[in-house]
Amino acid sequence: METKQMISSYDEINDTFVAKISDKNGYYANYDIADGIFLNIDKNRFPVSVHINNASNVLNVEKGILKNPDVSILIECREDKICFRLSIADREIFSNKSFNIFEMPEVSYEIKAN
């Protein structure tokens, strides 16, 4: 599993959570991998960021939890499945498995806040 540095932010007023790999800028396409959780990919179909509107409702957590800077995201793509897990302060907040209809290559990333 490859570990990458992440920059994450939470806008409490707009209830928007964003996390991106620190050495990546922009994205090629975004995909809704779960209700309201968008995975952004580069032109080679590798994940570069996550965007969640209405984050406290989508993740079913209090807004205060989303302000914690200790964030980690696990993204694994194996054959036809994508596994996504979001943890804050060592607490799993959200986990999902979905079909790889986006043709992402096999990857195994753990993305952590710096």
C-alpha positions as CSV (number, residue, x, y, z in Angstrom):
1,M,0.0,0.0,0.0
2,E,1.3,3.4,-1.0
3,T,1.0,6.3,1.5
4,K,0.5,9.8,0.2
5,Q,0.3,13.2,1.9
6,M,-3.1,14.9,1.9
7,I,-4.4,18.4,2.4
8,S,-7.9,18.4,3.8
9,S,-10.3,21.2,4.7
10,Y,-13.8,21.5,6.1
11,D,-15.9,24.6,5.4
12,E,-18.4,24.6,8.3
13,I,-20.6,27.4,6.8
14,N,-21.1,25.5,3.5
15,D,-20.7,22.0,5.2
16,T,-18.2,21.0,2.5
17,F,-15.3,18.6,3.1
18,V,-12.5,18.4,0.6
19,A,-9.3,16.2,0.7
20,K,-6.7,16.1,-2.0
21,I,-3.3,14.5,-2.5
22,S,-0.9,17.3,-1.8
23,D,1.2,17.1,-5.0
24,K,-1.8,17.0,-7.3
25,N,-3.6,19.9,-8.8
26,G,-7.0,19.7,-10.6
27,Y,-8.8,16.7,-11.8
28,Y,-10.0,15.1,-15.1
29,A,-13.3,13.7,-14.0
30,N,-15.3,13.1,-10.8
31,Y,-17.5,10.2,-9.9
32,D,-20.2,9.8,-7.3
33,I,-18.9,6.6,-5.4
34,A,-21.6,6.9,-2.7
35,D,-24.5,9.2,-2.1
36,G,-22.8,12.6,-2.1
37,I,-19.2,11.4,-2.0
38,F,-17.3,12.3,-5.1
39,L,-13.9,10.8,-6.1
40,N,-11.9,13.0,-8.5
41,I,-9.5,11.3,-10.8
42,D,-6.6,12.5,-13.0
43,K,-6.3,11.8,-16.8
44,N,-4.8,8.4,-16.0
45,R,-7.8,7.5,-13.8
46,F,-5.8,7.6,-10.5
47,P,-7.6,9.2,-7.5
48,V,-6.5,12.8,-6.7
49,S,-9.2,14.1,-4.4
50,V,-12.5,13.6,-2.5
51,H,-15.3,16.2,-2.3
52,I,-18.3,15.9,-0.1
53,N,-21.1,18.5,-0.1
54,N,-23.5,18.5,2.9
55,A,-20.8,16.5,4.6
56,S,-22.2,16.3,8.1
57,N,-25.4,14.8,6.8
58,V,-23.8,12.6,4.2
59,L,-21.4,11.2,6.8
60,N,-23.9,11.4,9.7
61,V,-21.5,13.2,12.0
62,E,-21.4,16.4,13.9
63,K,-19.7,19.3,12.2
64,G,-17.2,19.6,15.0
65,I,-15.8,16.2,14.1
66,L,-15.1,17.3,10.5
67,K,-12.9,20.1,11.7
68,N,-10.4,17.7,13.2
69,P,-7.2,17.8,11.0
70,D,-6.3,14.1,11.7
71,V,-7.8,12.6,8.6
72,S,-7.0,9.5,6.6
73,I,-8.5,8.0,3.5
74,L,-8.0,4.5,2.2
75,I,-8.8,3.9,-1.5
76,E,-8.3,0.5,-2.9
77,C,-9.3,-0.6,-6.4
78,R,-9.0,-4.3,-7.2
79,E,-10.5,-5.6,-10.4
80,D,-14.2,-4.6,-10.4
81,K,-14.4,-3.2,-6.8
82,I,-13.5,0.2,-5.2
83,C,-13.1,0.2,-1.5
84,F,-13.2,3.6,0.2
85,R,-12.8,4.4,3.9
86,L,-12.7,7.8,5.6
87,S,-11.3,8.0,9.2
88,I,-11.0,11.1,11.4
89,A,-9.0,11.0,14.6
90,D,-8.6,7.2,14.2
91,R,-12.4,6.7,14.1
92,E,-13.9,5.2,11.0
93,I,-16.5,7.7,9.8
94,F,-17.5,6.2,6.5
95,S,-16.8,3.0,4.6
96,N,-18.1,1.9,1.2
97,K,-17.5,-0.7,-1.5
98,S,-18.7,0.0,-5.1
99,F,-18.3,-1.4,-8.5
100,N,-15.4,0.0,-10.6
101,I,-17.5,1.3,-13.4
102,F,-14.9,4.1,-13.9
103,E,-12.1,1.9,-15.2
104,M,-9.7,2.9,-12.5
105,P,-6.5,0.9,-12.5
106,E,-5.6,-1.3,-9.5
107,V,-4.4,1.0,-6.7
108,S,-4.0,0.9,-3.0
109,Y,-3.6,4.3,-1.4
110,E,-3.6,5.4,2.2
111,I,-3.9,9.2,2.1
112,K,-3.0,10.9,5.4
113,A,-3.1,14.5,6.6
114,N,0.4,15.9,7.1
